[in-house]
Amino acid sequence: MKKINLGFALCGSFCSISKAIEQIEKLSFIYNIIPIISKNLASIDTRFGKCSDIKNEIKQICKNPIIETISESEPIGPKNIVDIMAICPCTGNTLSKISHAITDTSVTMAAKSHLRVQKPLVICLSTNDALGASAENLARALNTKNIYFVPMYQDDPIKKPNSLVAEFDKLSETIELALEKKQIQPIF
């Protein structure tokens, strides 16, 4: 039986990358994963890891080339490269760009290209401003056809009252339901 092609896009929410890679490992047994990474993730070393190590780990798990540029991302929709796409982690910056149809990164172009053929896009949010500056963009995306969210929570309501982080362990279930055009509940 042919595996479903899952586009798995990673943004520069560096503190969440290890959780995302854990999900890639789990999902690789179910899906053929096409990795997509943002320019920041591809080029910035942080206290959470070196970009070259992160890229190598993703390549080893997925066994597919990593899509890193806008031009590599654009054909995803028209060529039906993936059946479903997840952005995990999705930063507030990327969420804002998607909600305003801005396509200036490999990840936002991949999302736009994928959505233009009306396939499901799953967002696994990780941002410090979801309930602040990005709140209107979150609301807009929640009301956009074919966009589905992994359930999320306030990770530190006292010190970071505007922050939301997805429950990464619910990514697989969210993907399964999104393939049926259903939003997992509850979202918050």
Buried (B, 14 or more C-beta within 10 A) or exposed (E): EEEBBBBBBBBBBBBBBEBBBEBBBBBBEEBBBBBBBBBBBBEBEBEEBEBEEBBEBBEEBBEBEBBBEBEBBBBBBEEEBBBBBBBBBBBBBBBBBBBEEBBEBBBBBBBBBBBEEEBBBBBBBBBBBBBEEBBEBBEBBBEEEBBBBBBBEBBEEEEBEBBBBBBBEBBBEBBEBBBEEEBBEEEE
